[in-house]
C-alpha cells in the first residue's frame, strides 16, 4: 500500500487519485441562464443527493486546475440562483460529453450538442427534453472551498419540481433501475454503464440485524475458499441453523460427499466450502450455513 500526503503532491496527481478511486460518480447535467436569459448546459460529476426532506442535491463546478478560471455555470447561478439538474443516461451520453467542450461564454450548448430545451414550471433555466429525469432547483447557497485552481464550489440546491419520463416507472410508481439506463463517470476518459448486466441486488438490513462476524466459527472465518463477501452474507443471517437441522441436511443432501471423502478430511472440508460458496452465489444462505457446519457435526 502506497501512502500519500495530498499537501506534498501536485494538484493533477491529487485530482487523478481522487477521481480514479471515487466512482462511479453520478452526473449532474446542469442547465442555467445568465442575466440575459442565455442558456448554458454543462455536466459535473462532483454531484450527489444529500437529503430527501427537504430534497437537497449538491454539485460542484470546480475552478479550472490549469487556468484557475470559473465555469459559466458557477457565474450564472450567482446571478440567477436557479438550476435544472438533468439526469444523464446512456442514450444521451455522447451528446452530454460534447456539451462539456470549452465553448466561449454566451454559446448555447443546447444547440451545439443537439438537445431540445423545455420550459421549466417554476424556474427560468430550461430542461433537457432528452433527459429521463429533470430536477428543477432553487440554489440555497454557494459554498466556495478555495481560490486556487481545482478548488470546488458547492452549489446547494433545493428541488422544487421533479419531472420523470412515465415509461421508466414500475407498477408501484417507482423508477425502475433496469429501465433508466444510467451512466456515471470514472477516472480519466472512462464511464460506467449501469445496465441490467452490471447491476446486482443486496437486500438492505433496514429492520433486521444479522448474527455478525463474531458468531462465525473460526474455521469458517479462516476459510481459503470463502471471500469477504461470502462471509458478509453468512454474517447477515438472522439465526444460525441448529444442530438438529444441520444433521438432517447432512443426511439428506450431503451424505454422498461424506461417504466418498470420509478418509480425506482436508479434501472434504475444501469441497464443502466450495459447495457453500456456490450456494451463497445463489443466495441460499441457510443451506450454505448447514453445509459449512456439517463438517464438524
RACORZI-V384606 format. One record per pair of residues at least 24 apart in sequence whose ideal C-beta (glycine too) atoms are under 7 Angstrom apart, sorted by the first residue. I is the first residue (numbers start at 1). J is the second residue. Records with the same first field share a line. If there is no record, write none. Layout:
# RACORZI-V384606
I->J / J
This chain:
# RACORZI-V384606
11->65 / 149 / 150
12->65
15->65 / 150
16->187
19->187
20->187
23->184 / 185 / 186 / 187 / 192
24->184 / 185 / 186 / 192
25->184 / 185
26->184
27->88 / 96 / 183 / 184 / 185
28->59 / 85
29->86 / 88 / 96 / 128 / 131
30->59 / 73 / 83 / 85
31->83 / 84 / 86 / 125 / 126 / 127 / 128
32->73 / 76 / 77 / 80 / 83 / 125
33->76 / 80 / 124 / 125
34->76 / 79 / 80
35->79 / 80
37->124
38->106 / 108
39->108 / 110 / 117 / 126
40->72 / 73 / 76 / 109
41->99 / 109 / 110 / 115
42->71 / 73 / 99 / 100 / 109
43->88 / 96 / 99 / 100
45->185
46->152
54->158
55->158 / 159
56->156 / 157 / 158
57->85 / 135 / 137 / 157 / 159
58->154 / 155 / 156 / 157
59->155
60->152 / 153 / 154 / 155
61->153 / 155
62->150 / 151 / 152 / 153
63->149 / 150 / 151
64->149
65->149 / 150
66->149
68->148 / 149
72->105
74->153
77->139 / 142 / 155
78->142
80->124
81->138 / 139
82->123 / 124 / 125 / 137 / 138 / 139
83->125 / 137 / 139 / 157
84->120 / 125 / 126 / 127 / 134 / 135 / 136 / 137
85->135 / 137
86->127 / 128 / 131 / 134
87->131 / 132 / 133
88->131 / 183
89->132 / 180 / 181 / 182 / 183
90->181 / 183 / 193
91->181
92->130 / 131
93->183 / 191
121->161
122->160 / 161
127->163
132->165 / 168 / 180
133->163 / 164
134->163
135->159 / 162
136->160 / 161
205->236
208->238
210->235 / 236 / 237 / 238
211->235 / 237 / 240
215->240
220->292
223->273
225->270 / 273 / 274 / 277
226->273 / 277
230->277 / 280
233->280 / 285
234->288 / 289
237->285 / 289
240->289
241->286 / 289 / 290 / 293
243->297
245->290
246->290 / 293 / 294 / 297
247->297
249->290 / 294
250->294 / 297
254->291 / 294
268->295
269->295
